Amino acid sequence: MKIKFNPQRAERQTTASIYNNILKYNNEEIDLSSIPKGATASNEYLTIDKDLEGNIEITMLWQYIESTKANCFPKDLEITEGEIYPKESTNVSN
C-alpha cells in the first residue's frame, strides 16, 4: 500500500503501524479489510482509498516534534507491514 504524509509541526509525535491489515494510528485501530473495494473512508487525520482491485492508498496527518528533512518534506512510502514513518525526504537541497 502507499502512504502519503501531510506534515505538521506539533507537540506530540504521530505513531503509526500496520500489521495483519490493521492500521494503528495514535492508538486508534482501523481494520483495512472492512473498507469495501472502490470506497473511501476518512476522518480528520486519515483518508483511506481502496480501488476496485483492492489496492490501498492512505493519506495521513503526520505530526512531528523534530524538524528533520524526512519529517518536514516526507516522500511517499510503500509498505505492506511494519512501523510507518517518513524514511526519505523530497527535499534535495542540503
Residue pairs with C-beta under 8 A, 6 or more apart in sequence:
1 18
1 32
1 55
1 56
1 57
1 58
1 78
1 79
1 80
2 55
2 56
2 57
2 58
2 76
2 77
2 78
3 57
3 58
3 59
3 60
3 76
3 77
3 78
3 79
3 84
4 57
4 58
4 59
4 60
4 76
5 59
5 60
5 62
5 74
5 76
5 77
5 86
6 59
6 60
6 61
6 62
7 62
7 63
7 64
7 71
7 72
7 73
7 74
7 86
8 61
8 62
8 63
8 64
9 63
9 64
9 65
9 67
10 63
10 64
10 65
11 65
12 63
12 65
13 63
13 64
13 65
13 66
14 25
14 26
14 60
14 61
14 62
14 63
14 64
15 24
15 25
15 26
15 27
16 23
16 24
16 25
16 26
16 60
16 83
16 84
16 85
17 23
17 24
17 82
17 83
17 84
18 24
18 32
18 79
18 80
18 81
18 82
18 84
19 81
19 82
20 81
21 31
21 32
21 33
22 29
22 30
22 31
22 32
23 29
23 30
23 32
23 46
23 48
23 58
24 30
25 45
25 46
25 60
26 45
30 41
30 46
30 48
32 48
32 50
32 56
35 41
35 48
35 50
35 56
36 50
37 50
37 51
37 52
37 53
37 54
38 50
38 51
38 52
39 49
39 50
40 47
40 48
40 49
40 50
41 47
41 48
42 48
44 61
45 60
45 61
46 58
46 59
46 60
46 61
47 58
47 59
47 60
48 56
48 57
48 58
49 56
49 57
49 58
50 56
51 57
60 84
62 71
62 74
62 86
64 71
64 72
68 89
69 89
69 91
70 85
70 86
70 87
70 88
70 89
71 86
72 89
72 91
73 89
73 90
73 91
74 86
74 88
74 89
74 90
75 86
75 87
75 88
75 89
75 90
77 84
77 86
77 87
